[in-house]
Amino acid sequence: MSKQKGKYDLKEDFISRLSEKKQHWIALAILFLLPLILYSAIFLGGKQFLGNDVLQWRAGSESVVEHIEEHNEHPLWATNMFSGMPSYVVHNPSSPYNVDTFIKKIGGDTHPLPYFWILLGGAYCFFVVMGMRPFSSALGATLIGFTTYLPIIIEAGHYSKFITFAFIPWMFVGYYLISRSDKKWLGFFTFALAVTLLLRGNHPQVTYYFLYLLGFWWIYDSWLFYQKAEIKDWLQRTGIAFGSGILAILCSIDLYWRLLEYAQYSTRGGSTLDTSQAGGLSLEYAFSWSQGVGELLTLIIPGLYGGSSGEAYWGPKSFTSGPHYFGAIAFVLALIGLIHYRKKIKYLFFGVGSLTMLFSLGYHFPLLNEFMFNYMPYFNKFRTPEMWLIVTVFCYSVLAVFGIEALISLAKNAKTSLNDLLIPLGVAIGIGVIFTLGSSALLSFEKPGEFNQYAQQLAQQNNVSPDNQRVQQGVSNYINTKLKPKRKEIASNDATRYLILVLIAGGLIVAFVQRKISKGYLLLGLLLLTAYDMLRIDARYVNEKRMVSDTFDAERMIQQRQQPVDTFILENINSNEGYPYRVFPLMRNPFNNAIPAYFYPTIGGYTGAKLAHYQDMVDQLLMKGQSGINHPILDMLNVKYVTAKQRLPFNGYSEVYNEEGQRVYRNEDVLPKAFFVDSIKTVSTPQQAVDLMQPTTGFNPASTAIVETKNAVTASEDTTSSVAVTSYKANSIELKTSTQEKDFLVLSEVFYPAGWTATIDGEATEIYKTNFILRGLEIPAGKHTIRMTFKPASNVWGSRIAWFGHIILWISGIGLLVFNFGWIGSNNEQQEDQSSKE
């Protein structure tokens, strides 16, 4: 070992003596194997995940799938959920072919493995282009790719979230190449392709969150280039990045134009009755699943708050599937990176990671988050603040890799002493000691409001007050003897585990800085220790018992859930007039379950963003009245059957099925798909319509229509008027009418102005918002043919522009390839000519 100018030459070993190319291959081989270890049941055992959200998605898509199979076209409208809605949030039409098209075909039943490899490969390339060593890059990729949040969302069936996240590192690869390298046009194509693919992943929330990191990085780089007086170069790079982003938006505009159009009418755009929301979710709803302040410690000690609700979770969220684990070794390295890494870019990642951590606190940090909710664009469109931690983990993973680079610099410096590691190692070890020895004293291990909840339950069972001394004592004993011991055990075990890992990592680091072990052994040791750390925690949330054979599919699993009541309804649901009636599946949590919608049209279902005025109808109109149901609403919604597990004392309903604890009631007052009314009441606001339709007003949809319009609309008591549904498809309806006078027709179909149009004998006519959620038409006297069609301009033009964008994208990719090969070929020719001259 030589010492020159205050620098040490680091001890060599067979790993560090390997060529950089071989080190890359070893690192990539490790990254390739890790998903196979975690998901061995998928790769070797013939298993697959079919999470609840996958089943809900497939059930909710059934009417769309049937329409495609029958008519060879995408209807864009789902008829089987919520009385009809745009299909954009459950089933989109095909987009132009791209890389992800082939991944889905090739990946087959091995999902999620292909996207794990894409994610890990992108994260690895991200660190490599930043100039990090192969094993350092692999460690960073392991942290990003195996945070516990990913196996949790995969098991739940949140595939779009995971797929979108898989392309995030590639976006930053492209940005880095544009902003900081000479390969700006390679960066252009990489950035455009990556952003296109992550946008096609169709999870705007993930994209939105990581735009914060991208935006702050651009601001940081702008300041950097300004300091270097290279503004012209930076403007050129910014223009390339901006153009690349625009191209990606063009390539995916078919998805997002439709979604943006739908958002203003969905619950994400706010209630149609509450004008104070200013186009977004309510604050209370948006801040559901806020991360607790103390719960942030689960980033490094995953079981400190009991793990998942299925384990012993006692944190402030109503329930959780598990923590966002960052890693014990990663925490040590991130502290070293923050303190000792010399480049200022560390403050960018630390700052954004810390900011998004504060965002994750939601209502636990209202000073910041209520301001952001009220003033930051689109911040109020998303819920589940804890999800911000995916950005935190990403940023802190970068800090951890910086920490490895800082360690190597420290080891080379002859002036380095153990005092330089005192703060990071002291903090990391100190936390482990404190919670290993003192977690019982520091933590309550009692869920907020838990005592009162159990006291209320026990008091109701015994018909006494919750303040009863025996009730209080019984609840206290139950919590202290049944709940807390398990919670304390999990916390103690994980705190001890954390401390052991930190001590091992600390030992490796100290030995390296003191030059007792070589660089290669340090890097490989930290990588393998990190992989062990992350995969062991991930394995808790990969439940092979919840996997099914890869011979199953979602459709088959849903069919296995068919109950006798479904069979009865299927046999009786058709109206014999060209359309099916609807069902109110009270028996199955109607507004949070799409399974019934697989079998027949329902007024319920499951989606994260239903139509706002439909949700308002459910909240303000449907679940009202003496019986708990506003029956005229069911009548006008064409609901013929109601399912239930218990007897329903509803007037006007006949029990037509009762077996195995399942009942079906037939609505004897159900209105047909289309019907004329005798009178009209016009209103100017949605709230006025709701007020006129309350159970106490005597509202009768068979005779009166409530129309939201400023126009003069008339109806007549024409007893000879008639209407027949001659064609009923998801995206088109045809009716024949006959009236002696001008009349008003109500259609039991959901009003949606962005795409539905109507004609009478080929002439366009206005569709009126009727009875708060339905469609109405003014019909002239005589015999007429009415056609209603659904052709949103967002779909027609969005698809054309997306194809145009893809053509430009692939031309730029081919041009880049040809240019590079041409440049390489010309260089080779020049070298051959030079050799012949020599």
C-alpha positions in Angstrom: 0.0 0.0 0.0 1.6 3.3 -1.0 0.8 6.7 0.4 1.2 9.7 -2.0 0.1 13.3 -1.5 -2.2 12.4 1.4 -3.9 9.6 -0.6 -3.8 5.9 0.0 -4.0 3.2 -2.7 -6.8 0.9 -1.7 -6.1 -2.8 -1.2 -6.8 -4.9 -4.3 -8.7 -8.2 -4.4 -9.9 -10.5 -7.2 -13.2 -8.6 -7.3 -11.8 -5.1 -7.7 -9.2 -6.5 -10.2 -12.0 -7.7 -12.5 -12.6 -5.6 -15.6 -15.5 -3.1 -15.3 -17.3 -5.1 -18.0 -17.2 -8.2 -15.9 -18.3 -6.3 -12.8 -21.3 -5.1 -14.8 -22.2 -8.6 -15.8 -21.9 -9.9 -12.2 -24.0 -7.0 -10.9 -26.7 -7.5 -13.5 -26.8 -11.3 -12.9 -27.4 -10.6 -9.2 -30.3 -8.2 -10.1 -31.7 -10.8 -12.5 -31.7 -13.5 -9.8 -33.2 -11.4 -6.9 -36.8 -11.3 -8.3 -36.6 -15.0 -9.1 -35.7 -15.7 -5.4 -38.6 -13.5 -4.1 -41.1 -14.9 -6.6 -39.9 -18.4 -7.0 -43.4 -19.7 -6.7 -44.2 -17.8 -10.0 -41.1 -18.7 -11.9 -40.8 -22.4 -10.7 -44.0 -23.2 -9.0 -46.6 -22.4 -11.7 -48.3 -19.8 -9.5 -49.6 -16.3 -10.2 -51.2 -13.4 -8.3 -54.8 -12.6 -9.0 -55.4 -9.9 -6.4 -58.8 -8.6 -5.4 -58.3 -5.5 -7.6 -57.6 -7.6 -10.6 -60.9 -9.5 -10.0 -62.7 -6.2 -9.5 -61.3 -4.8 -12.7 -62.2 -7.9 -14.7 -65.7 -8.0 -13.4 -66.2 -4.3 -14.0 -64.9 -4.7 -17.6 -67.3 -7.5 -18.5 -69.8 -5.4 -20.5 -66.9 -3.9 -22.5 -65.3 -7.3 -23.2 -68.7 -8.7 -24.3 -69.3 -5.7 -26.7 -65.8 -6.1 -28.2 -66.3 -9.8 -28.8 -69.8 -9.3 -30.3 -69.2 -6.1 -32.4 -65.4 -6.0 -32.9 -65.2 -2.4 -31.5 -64.5 -0.8 -28.2 -67.7 0.9 -26.9 -65.9 3.3 -24.5 -68.9 3.0 -22.2 -69.5 0.3 -19.6 -73.1 -0.6 -19.0 -72.7 -3.0 -16.2 -71.6 -0.7 -13.3 -73.2 2.4 -11.7 -76.0 2.4 -14.2 -73.5 3.1 -17.0 -70.3 5.1 -17.1 -67.3 5.8 -19.4 -65.1 2.8 -19.4 -61.8 4.8 -19.2 -61.0 3.9 -15.6 -61.7 0.1 -16.0 -61.0 -0.7 -19.7 -59.3 1.5 -22.3 -59.2 0.8 -26.1 -56.0 -0.4 -27.6 -53.2 2.2 -27.9 -50.5 2.2 -30.7 -48.0 -0.6 -30.5 -45.0 0.0 -28.3 -42.5 -1.8 -26.2 -45.0 -2.5 -23.4 -47.3 -4.3 -26.0 -44.6 -6.9 -26.5 -43.7 -7.2 -22.8 -47.3 -8.1 -22.0 -47.4 -10.7 -24.7 -44.0 -12.2 -23.9 -44.3 -11.9 -20.1 -47.5 -14.0 -20.0 -48.0 -15.7 -16.7 -44.6 -14.6 -15.3 -46.0 -11.2 -14.2 -44.6 -9.3 -12.3 -41.1 -10.6 -13.1 -40.6 -8.7 -16.5 -41.4 -5.4 -14.9 -39.1 -6.1 -12.0 -36.3 -6.6 -14.5 -37.3 -3.4 -16.3 -37.3 -1.5 -13.0 -34.0 -3.0 -11.7 -32.4 -2.5 -15.1 -33.5 1.1 -15.3 -32.4 1.9 -11.7 -29.0 0.3 -12.4 -28.5 2.3 -15.6 -29.5 5.4 -13.8 -26.7 5.0 -11.3 -24.2 3.9 -13.9 -24.8 7.0 -16.1 -24.3 9.1 -12.9 -20.8 7.6 -12.8 -21.4 5.1 -9.9 -19.5 1.8 -9.7 -21.2 -1.4 -10.8 -21.8 -2.9 -7.3 -22.8 0.5 -5.9 -25.3 0.8 -8.8 -26.7 -2.7 -8.1 -27.1 -1.9 -4.4 -29.1 1.3 -5.3 -31.2 -0.7 -7.7 -31.9 -3.3 -5.0 -33.1 -0.5 -2.7 -35.4 1.0 -5.3 -36.7 -2.3 -6.6 -37.4 -4.1 -3.4 -39.0 -1.5 -1.1 -41.8 -3.4 0.6 -44.4 -1.2 -1.0 -43.9 -3.0 -4.3 -44.8 -6.6 -3.3 -47.7 -5.1 -1.3 -49.3 -3.4 -4.3 -48.5 -6.4 -6.5 -50.4 -8.8 -4.2 -53.3 -6.3 -4.0 -53.5 -6.2 -7.8 -52.4 -2.6 -8.3 -50.5 -3.5 -11.5 -50.8 -0.1 -13.2 -49.1 1.5 -10.2 -46.2 -1.0 -10.4 -45.9 -0.8 -14.2 -45.8 3.0 -14.1 -43.1 2.9 -11.4 -41.0 0.4 -13.4 -40.3 3.1 -16.0 -39.5 6.0 -13.6 -35.8 5.2 -13.4 -35.6 5.2 -17.2 -37.1 8.6 -17.3 -34.3 9.9 -15.1 -31.7 8.1 -17.3 -33.0 10.0 -20.2 -33.0 13.3 -18.3 -29.5 12.8 -17.1 -28.2 12.1 -20.6 -29.9 15.2 -21.9 -28.8 17.5 -19.1 -25.3 16.3 -18.2 -23.8 14.4 -21.1 -22.8 14.8 -24.7 -25.3 12.1 -25.7 -28.2 14.6 -25.7 -30.1 12.9 -28.6 -29.8 9.5 -27.1 -31.2 11.2 -24.0 -34.0 12.6 -26.1 -35.1 9.2 -27.3 -34.7 7.5 -24.0 -36.6 10.2 -22.1 -39.4 10.3 -24.7 -39.7 6.5 -24.8 -39.6 6.1 -21.0 -42.1 8.9 -20.3 -44.4 7.4 -23.0 -44.3 4.0 -21.4 -44.8 5.2 -17.8 -47.7 7.4 -19.0 -49.2 4.3 -20.7 -48.9 2.5 -17.4 -51.9 4.7 -16.7 -51.4 5.6 -13.1 -51.3 9.4 -13.0 -50.6 9.6 -9.3 -47.2 7.9 -9.5 -46.3 10.1 -12.5 -47.4 13.2 -10.6 -45.4 12.4 -7.5 -42.1 11.9 -9.4 -42.6 15.0 -11.5 -41.7 16.8 -8.2 -38.3 15.2 -8.3 -37.9 16.0 -12.0 -39.0 19.6 -11.5 -36.7 20.3 -8.6 -33.8 18.6 -10.4 -34.4 20.9 -13.4 -34.4 23.9 -11.1 -31.1 22.7 -9.5 -29.5 22.2 -12.9 -30.7 25.6 -14.1 -28.9 27.2 -11.1 -25.8 25.0 -11.8 -25.5 26.1 -15.4 -26.2 29.7 -14.4 -23.3 29.5 -12.0 -21.1 28.2 -14.8 -22.3 30.9 -17.2 -23.5 28.3 -19.7 -27.0 29.5 -20.1 -27.1 29.0 -23.9 -26.1 25.4 -23.5 -28.7 24.9 -20.8 -31.5 26.5 -22.8 -30.6 24.1 -25.7 -30.7 21.1 -23.3 -33.9 22.3 -21.7 -35.5 22.6 -25.2 -34.5 19.0 -26.0 -36.0 17.8 -22.7 -39.1 19.8 -23.2 -39.5 18.6 -26.8 -39.0 15.0 -25.7 -41.6 15.4 -23.0 -44.1 16.9 -25.5 -43.5 13.9 -27.8 -44.2 11.5 -25.0 -47.4 13.3 -24.2 -48.5 13.1 -27.9 -47.8 9.4 -27.9 -50.0 8.8 -24.9 -52.6 11.6 -25.4 -55.3 9.1 -26.3 -55.3 7.8 -22.7 -54.9 11.2 -21.0 -57.2 13.3 -23.1 -60.1 10.9 -22.3 -59.0 10.8 -18.6 -58.7 14.5 -18.3 -62.1 14.9 -19.9 -63.6 12.4 -17.5 -61.9 13.8 -14.5 -63.9 17.0 -14.4 -67.1 14.9 -14.2 -65.7 12.3 -11.8 -65.4 12.2 -8.0 -61.8 13.4 -8.6 -63.2 16.7 -9.8 -65.3 17.1 -6.6 -68.9 16.9 -5.7 -71.4 18.5 -8.1 -73.3 19.9 -5.1 -70.3 21.2 -3.0 -69.0 24.3 -4.9 -66.5 25.0 -2.2 -64.3 22.0 -3.2 -62.9 23.9 -6.3 -62.6 20.8 -8.4 -61.0 18.1 -6.3 -61.4 15.6 -3.5 -62.5 16.7 -0.1 -59.6 17.3 2.3 -60.8 14.6 4.7 -61.1 12.0 1.9 -57.8 13.0 0.2 -55.9 12.7 3.5 -57.1 9.2 4.2 -54.2 6.9 5.0 -51.9 9.7 6.2 -48.6 8.4 7.6 -48.2 8.9 11.3 -45.2 11.0 12.5 -43.7 8.2 14.7 -44.7 5.7 12.0 -42.0 7.1 9.8 -39.6 5.0 11.8 -41.0 1.9 9.9 -38.8 3.1 7.0 -35.9 1.5 8.9 -37.6 -0.7 11.6 -40.6 -2.2 9.6 -42.3 -3.9 12.5 -42.2 -1.0 15.0 -45.9 -0.3 14.5 -47.0 -3.9 14.1 -46.4 -4.4 10.4 -49.6 -4.9 8.5 -53.2 -5.0 9.8 -53.0 -8.8 9.2 -50.1 -8.9 11.7 -50.5 -6.5 14.6 -50.7 -3.0 13.1 -51.6 -0.3 15.7 -50.7 2.9 13.8 -53.0 5.8 13.1 -54.2 4.6 9.7 -57.6 2.8 9.6 -55.7 -0.3 8.3 -52.6 -1.0 6.2 -51.1 -3.8 4.1 -47.6 -3.0 5.4 -44.8 -0.4 5.8 -42.6 1.4 3.2 -39.3 -0.2 4.2 -36.2 1.6 3.1 -33.6 -0.7 4.7 -31.3 -0.8 7.7 -28.0 -0.9 5.7 -29.4 1.8 3.4 -30.1 4.1 6.3 -26.4 3.9 7.4 -25.2 4.6 3.9 -27.6 7.4 3.4 -26.4 9.1 6.5 -22.8 8.8 5.3 -23.7 10.1 1.9 -25.5 13.1 3.4 -22.6 14.0 5.6 -19.5 13.1 3.5 -20.5 13.0 -0.2 -18.8 16.1 -1.7 -21.1 16.9 -4.5 -24.0 19.3 -3.8 -26.4 17.2 -5.8 -26.9 15.2 -2.6 -29.0 18.2 -1.2 -31.4 17.8 -4.1 -32.2 14.2 -3.3 -32.2 14.8 0.4 -34.4 17.8 0.1 -37.0 16.2 -2.2 -37.0 13.0 -0.2 -37.6 14.9 3.0 -40.3 17.1 1.4 -42.2 14.1 0.1 -41.8 12.5 3.5 -43.6 15.5 5.0 -46.3 15.2 2.3 -46.9 11.6 3.4 -47.9 12.9 6.8 -51.1 14.3 5.4 -53.3 15.7 8.1 -50.6 15.0 10.7 -48.7 18.0 9.2 -51.5 20.4 8.2 -49.4 23.6 8.0 -47.7 22.3 4.8 -50.2 19.8 3.4 -53.4 21.9 3.6 -51.6 24.7 1.9 -50.5 22.3 -0.9 -54.0 20.9 -1.1 -55.5 24.3 -1.6 -53.0 25.9 -3.9 -50.8 23.4 -5.7 -52.3 22.2 -9.0 -53.6 18.6 -9.0 -52.4 18.0 -5.4 -56.1 17.7 -4.4 -56.8 15.0 -7.0 -55.2 12.2 -5.2 -55.6 10.4 -1.9 -53.5 8.1 0.3 -50.7 10.5 1.3 -48.4 7.7 2.6 -47.9 6.8 -1.1 -45.5 9.9 -1.3 -43.0 7.7 0.5 -42.1 5.9 -2.8 -40.4 9.2 -3.8 -38.8 9.4 -0.4 -37.4 5.9 -0.7 -36.2 6.6 -4.3 -34.3 9.8 -3.2 -32.8 8.3 -0.1 -31.6 5.3 -2.1 -29.6 7.7 -4.2 -28.1 9.1 -1.0 -27.2 5.6 0.0 -25.3 5.1 -3.2 -23.6 8.5 -2.7 -22.6 7.1 0.7 -20.7 4.2 -0.8 -18.8 6.7 -3.1 -18.1 8.8 0.0 -16.7 5.8 1.9 -14.3 5.1 -0.9 -13.1 8.7 -0.9 -12.7 8.6 2.9 -10.7 5.4 2.7 -8.3 6.9 0.2 -7.8 10.0 2.4 -4.8 9.6 4.7 -6.3 12.1 7.2 -9.5 10.0 7.6 -10.1 8.7 11.1 -13.0 6.8 12.8 -14.2 10.2 14.1 -15.4 10.9 10.6 -17.9 8.0 10.9 -18.9 8.8 14.5 -22.0 10.8 13.7 -23.6 8.5 11.0 -22.7 5.2 12.7 -23.5 6.7 16.1 -27.0 7.8 15.0 -27.8 4.5 13.3 -26.5 2.3 16.1 -28.1 4.6 18.7 -31.5 4.3 17.2 -31.1 0.5 17.3 -30.1 0.5 20.9 -32.9 2.8 22.0 -35.7 0.8 20.4 -34.2 -2.6 21.2 -34.0 -1.8 24.9 -36.6 0.9 25.3 -39.5 0.5 22.8 -41.9 -0.5 25.6 -41.2 2.8 27.4 -41.3 4.9 24.3 -44.3 3.5 22.4 -47.9 3.1 23.5 -48.6 0.1 21.3 -52.3 1.2 21.4 -54.1 2.3 18.3 -55.6 5.8 18.5 -59.3 5.5 19.5 -58.9 1.8 20.0 -59.9 1.8 23.7 -63.1 3.7 23.1 -64.0 1.5 20.2 -63.8 -1.7 22.2 -65.5 0.0 25.2 -68.5 0.9 22.9 -68.7 -2.6 21.6 -68.6 -4.2 25.0 -71.1 -1.7 26.4 -73.6 -2.4 23.6 -73.3 -6.2 24.2 -74.1 -5.8 27.9 -76.5 -2.8 27.6 -74.5 -0.6 29.9 -72.6 2.7 29.5 -69.1 2.7 28.0 -68.0 4.5 31.2 -69.0 1.5 33.3 -66.1 0.5 35.5 -66.3 -3.2 34.6 -66.4 -2.3 30.9 -63.3 0.0 31.3 -61.4 -2.7 33.2 -62.4 -5.4 30.7 -61.2 -3.4 27.7 -58.0 -2.5 29.5 -57.3 -6.1 30.3 -58.0 -7.2 26.7 -55.7 -4.6 25.2 -52.9 -5.2 27.7 -53.0 -9.0 27.7 -54.2 -9.9 24.2 -53.1 -7.1 21.8 -50.0 -5.4 23.2 -47.8 -8.4 23.8 -47.8 -9.4 20.1 -47.2 -5.8 19.0 -44.3 -5.4 21.5 -42.8 -8.7 20.3 -42.9 -7.7 16.6 -41.4 -4.3 17.4 -38.6 -5.8 19.6 -37.7 -8.5 17.1 -37.4 -6.0 14.3 -35.5 -3.4 16.4 -33.0 -6.2 17.3 -32.8 -7.3 13.7 -32.1 -3.6 12.7 -29.4 -3.3 15.3 -27.6 -6.5 14.2 -27.7 -5.5 10.5 -26.4 -2.0 11.4 -23.6 -3.4 13.5 -22.5 -5.9 10.7 -22.6 -3.1 8.1 -20.8 -0.8 10.5 -18.1 -3.4 11.0 -17.6 -3.7 7.3 -17.4 0.1 6.9 -15.0 0.6 9.8 -12.7 -2.3 8.6 -12.7 -0.8 5.1 -11.9 2.8 6.2 -9.1 1.4 8.4 -8.0 -0.5 5.3 -8.4 -3.9 6.9 -10.6 -5.2 4.0 -10.5 -4.3 0.3 -12.9 -2.3 -1.8 -14.2 -5.2 -3.7 -15.2 -7.2 -0.6 -16.8 -4.1 0.9 -19.0 -3.5 -2.2 -20.0 -7.1 -2.7 -20.6 -7.5 1.1 -22.8 -4.5 1.3 -24.7 -5.5 -1.8 -25.4 -9.0 -0.6 -26.3 -7.8 2.9 -28.7 -5.3 1.4 -30.3 -7.9 -0.8 -30.7 -10.2 2.2 -32.2 -7.3 4.3 -34.7 -6.2 1.6 -35.8 -9.7 0.4 -36.3 -11.0 4.0 -38.8 -8.1 4.7 -40.4 -8.4 1.3 -41.0 -12.1 1.8 -43.4 -11.2 4.6 -45.7 -9.6 2.0 -45.4 -12.2 -0.7 -48.1 -14.6 0.5 -47.9 -17.8 -1.6 -51.1 -19.0 -0.1 -52.9 -16.2 -1.9 -51.5 -17.2 -5.2 -53.4 -19.4 -7.6 -52.4 -21.8 -10.4 -51.2 -20.1 -13.6 -53.9 -22.2 -15.3 -56.5 -19.9 -13.7 -57.6 -16.6 -15.0 -59.6 -13.8 -13.5 -62.7 -14.7 -15.4 -62.7 -18.2 -14.2 -62.2 -17.2 -10.6 -65.1 -14.8 -10.8 -67.3 -17.5 -12.3 -66.5 -19.6 -9.3 -68.0 -16.9 -7.1 -71.4 -17.2 -8.9 -74.1 -17.8 -6.3 -77.6 -19.3 -6.7 -79.1 -15.8 -6.5 -77.0 -14.8 -9.6 -78.3 -17.8 -11.5 -81.9 -16.8 -10.8 -81.4 -13.2 -11.8 -79.6 -14.2 -15.0 -82.6 -16.2 -16.0 -85.0 -13.3 -15.4 -83.0 -10.1 -16.1 -84.0 -9.6 -19.7 -86.9 -7.3 -20.4 -87.9 -8.9 -23.7 -87.8 -5.4 -25.1 -84.1 -5.5 -26.2 -82.4 -4.5 -23.0 -81.7 -6.0 -19.5 -83.0 -4.6 -16.3 -80.7 -3.5 -13.5 -80.1 -5.0 -10.1 -79.4 -3.4 -6.7 -77.1 -6.0 -5.0 -77.6 -5.1 -1.4 -76.4 -8.6 -0.5 -72.8 -7.8 -1.6 -71.6 -4.3 -0.4 -73.1 -2.8 -3.6 -70.9 0.3 -3.9 -67.6 -1.3 -3.2 -67.8 -4.6 -5.2 -67.9 -5.2 -8.9 -68.3 -8.9 -8.8 -72.1 -8.8 -9.3 -71.5 -6.5 -12.4 -69.9 -9.5 -14.1 -73.2 -11.3 -14.2 -75.7 -8.5 -14.8 -76.0 -4.7 -15.0 -76.1 -3.1 -11.5 -76.4 0.3 -10.0 -73.3 -0.4 -7.9 -69.8 -1.5 -8.7 -66.2 -0.7 -7.8 -63.9 2.0 -9.1 -61.6 4.6 -7.7 -63.3 7.4 -9.6 -67.0 7.1 -10.4 -69.1 9.9 -11.9 -69.4 12.7 -9.3 -73.2 13.3 -9.8 -73.8 9.6 -9.5 -71.9 9.5 -6.1 -74.0 12.5 -5.1 -77.1 10.7 -6.0 -76.1 7.7 -3.8 -75.2 10.0 -0.9 -78.0 12.5 -1.1 -80.9 10.7 -2.6 -80.8 6.9 -2.8 -80.0 5.9 0.8 -82.8 8.0 2.3 -86.5 7.5 3.3 -88.2 5.6 6.1 -87.0 2.2 4.9 -83.5 3.5 4.2 -84.1 3.4 0.5 -85.6 6.1 -1.7 -87.7 3.8 -3.9 -88.6 6.3 -6.7 -84.9 6.5 -7.4 -84.7 2.7 -7.9 -87.8 2.9 -10.2 -86.3 5.5 -12.5 -83.0 3.6 -12.6 -84.7 0.6 -14.2 -84.0 -1.6 -11.1 -86.2 -4.6 -11.2 -84.4 -6.8 -8.6 -82.9 -6.2 -5.2 -80.8 -8.9 -3.5 -80.5 -9.2 0.3 -79.6 -11.7 3.0 -82.5 -10.7 5.3 -86.2 -9.9 4.8 -86.9 -6.5 3.3 -90.1 -4.8 4.4 -90.4 -2.8 1.2 -93.8 -1.8 -0.2 -94.2 -2.6 -3.9 -91.6 -5.4 -3.8 -92.4 -9.1 -4.1 -90.0 -11.8 -2.8 -89.4 -14.0 -5.8 -86.4 -16.1 -4.5 -85.4 -17.3 -1.1 -82.8 -20.1 -0.8 -79.7 -20.7 1.2 -80.1 -17.4 3.0 -80.2 -15.5 -0.2 -83.3 -13.5 -1.2 -84.3 -11.7 -4.4 -87.1 -9.0 -4.4 -88.8 -7.9 -7.6 -89.7 -4.2 -7.9 -93.3 -4.1 -9.2 -93.0 -0.4 -9.9 -89.9 -0.5 -12.0 -90.0 2.0 -14.9 -89.0 0.9 -18.4 -85.8 2.0 -20.1 -87.6 4.9 -21.8 -90.8 6.6 -20.7 -92.8 9.7 -21.3 -93.8 12.0 -18.4 -96.8 14.2 -17.9 -95.1 17.3 -16.4 -91.8 19.0 -16.0 -90.2 21.1 -13.3 -87.2 23.0 -14.4 -84.4 24.0 -12.1 -81.2 26.0 -12.5 -78.9 24.1 -10.1 -78.2 20.5 -9.2 -79.0 21.2 -5.6 -82.5 22.3 -6.5 -83.0 19.1 -8.4 -81.8 17.0 -5.4 -84.2 19.0 -3.1 -87.2 18.2 -5.3 -86.3 14.5 -5.4 -86.1 13.8 -1.6 -88.5 11.2 -0.2 -90.5 13.8 1.7 -91.4 15.7 -1.5 -93.5 12.9 -3.0 -91.4 12.9 -6.2 -92.8 10.4 -8.8 -90.5 9.9 -11.8 -93.3 8.1 -13.7 -95.2 11.4 -14.1 -92.8 14.2 -13.4 -89.3 15.0 -14.7 -86.9 17.4 -13.0 -84.9 19.1 -15.8 -81.8 21.3 -15.2 -82.1 23.9 -17.9 -82.9 27.6 -18.6 -84.8 26.6 -21.7 -88.6 26.3 -21.8 -89.2 22.6 -21.9 -92.7 21.1 -22.2 -94.5 17.8 -21.6 -98.1 16.7 -22.2 -100.5 14.2 -20.7 -100.7 12.2 -23.9 -102.0 8.8 -23.0 -101.5 7.6 -26.5 -97.8 8.3 -26.6 -95.5 5.3 -26.9 -91.8 4.5 -27.1 -90.0 1.3 -28.0 -86.3 0.4 -27.7 -85.4 -1.0 -31.1 -81.6 -1.3 -30.6 -79.7 -1.2 -27.3 -75.8 -1.3 -27.4 -73.3 0.2 -25.0 -72.4 3.0 -27.3 -75.6 3.5 -29.3 -79.3 3.3 -28.5 -82.2 3.6 -31.0 -85.8 4.2 -30.1 -89.1 4.6 -32.0 -91.6 7.1 -30.6 -95.2 8.1 -31.5 -96.9 11.1 -29.9 -99.9 13.2 -30.7 -98.4 16.3 -29.0 -94.9 17.6 -28.2 -93.7 15.5 -25.3 -90.8 14.8 -23.0 -89.0 11.5 -22.9 -86.9 10.2 -20.0 -84.2 7.6 -20.7 -83.0 5.5 -17.8 -79.4 6.1 -18.8 -76.8 8.2 -17.0 -76.3 11.7 -18.3 -72.7 12.4 -19.5 -72.3 15.4 -21.8 -68.7 14.6 -23.1 -69.5 12.3 -26.0 -73.2 11.4 -26.0 -75.2 13.0 -28.8 -78.7 12.5 -29.9 -80.6 12.9 -33.2 -84.3 12.8 -34.1 -84.8 11.6 -37.6 -81.2 12.5 -38.3 -81.4 16.0 -36.9 -79.3 16.9 -33.8 -81.2 17.5 -30.6 -80.2 18.5 -27.1 -79.9 16.0 -24.3 -81.2 17.4 -21.1 -79.9 16.5 -17.6 -83.0 15.0 -16.1 -83.8 13.8 -12.6 -80.3 14.8 -11.6 -78.5 11.8 -13.2 -80.6 10.7 -16.3 -81.0 11.9 -19.8 -84.1 13.6 -21.2 -85.2 14.6 -24.7 -87.9 16.9 -26.0 -89.9 14.9 -28.7 -92.0 16.6 -31.3 -95.4 15.3 -32.2 -95.6 12.4 -34.7 -93.6 9.3 -35.3 -89.8 9.6 -35.0 -86.6 7.6 -34.9 -84.2 8.7 -32.1 -80.6 7.7 -32.0 -78.1 8.3 -29.2 -74.5 7.6 -29.9 -71.3 7.8 -27.8 -68.3 9.1 -29.8 -66.1 11.4 -27.7 -63.9 13.7 -29.7 -61.2 12.9 -27.1 -61.1 9.4 -28.3 -61.3 10.1 -32.1 -58.6 12.8 -32.1 -56.6 11.4 -29.3 -56.0 8.1 -31.1 -55.0 9.9 -34.3 -52.5 12.2 -32.5 -51.1 9.2 -30.5 -50.3 7.4 -33.7 -48.7 10.5 -35.1 -46.6 10.8 -32.0 -45.5 7.2 -32.2 -44.4 7.6 -35.9 -42.2 10.5 -34.8 -40.9 8.5 -31.8 -39.8 5.5 -33.9 -38.4 7.7 -36.7 -36.2 9.4 -34.1 -35.2 6.1 -32.7 -34.3 4.6 -36.1 -32.5 7.8 -37.0 -30.4 7.7 -33.8 -29.6 4.1 -34.5 -28.5 4.7 -38.1 -26.5 7.8 -37.0 -24.6 5.8 -34.3 -23.9 2.8 -36.6 -22.9 5.2 -39.4 -20.6 7.1 -37.0 -19.1 3.8 -35.7 -18.7 2.5 -39.3 -16.9 5.7 -40.5 -14.6 5.6 -37.5 -13.7 2.0 -38.2 -13.0 2.8 -41.9 -10.8 5.7 -40.8 -8.9 3.4 -38.4 -8.4 0.8 -41.1 -7.1 3.5 -43.5 -4.7 4.8 -40.8 -3.4 1.3 -40.1 -2.7 0.6 -43.8 -0.8 3.8 -44.1 1.3 2.9 -41.1 
